[in-house]
Amino acid sequence: MQRCLMLAVFLAPALAALAACNARTSSEPPPVADTAFGELSSALDRAHAVEDANLQRKQDLDRALEVAH
């Protein structure tokens, strides 16, 4: 009997601590800007903007070449 009581006294807090470690504080992940990937994400956005600008310039040059021929 005493052995079961001792086991329960030590086991209950251990299980509670494990359950607390697994508990999520929120179901939503933080915004990317607030994580370690924030700078990487903004650099990727800038790269996409530059790519779009370059594509537009290429299309303008292609049209100009077609008109010239």
Buried (B, 14 or more C-beta within 10 A) or exposed (E): EEEEEEEEEEEEEEEEEEEEEEEEEEEEEEEEEEEEEEEEEEEEEEEEEEEEEEEEEEEEEEEEEEEEE
